[in-house]
Amino acid sequence: MLKLTQVDLAEKSGVGLRFLRELEQGKTTLRLDKVNQVLGMFGCEAGPIRKEESL
């Protein structure tokens, strides 16, 4: 466990504290590059989600 505060994680991953809080709160529209900056701290990466079109 890294035991980081939100401030620590935001600084170490290179994103703003507001962005990190929105990510933790589940905001549905976030920049994928910034999400990946945070996930990179944990050795992970996210890709785009494709919605299936309805007929």
Sequence and secondary structure as in RCSB ss.txt:
>XXXX:A:sequence
MLKLTQVDLAEKSGVGLRFLRELEQGKTTLRLDKVNQVLGMFGCEAGPIRKEESL
>XXXX:A:secstr
     HHHHHHHHT  HHHHHHHHTT S   HHHHHHHHHTTT            
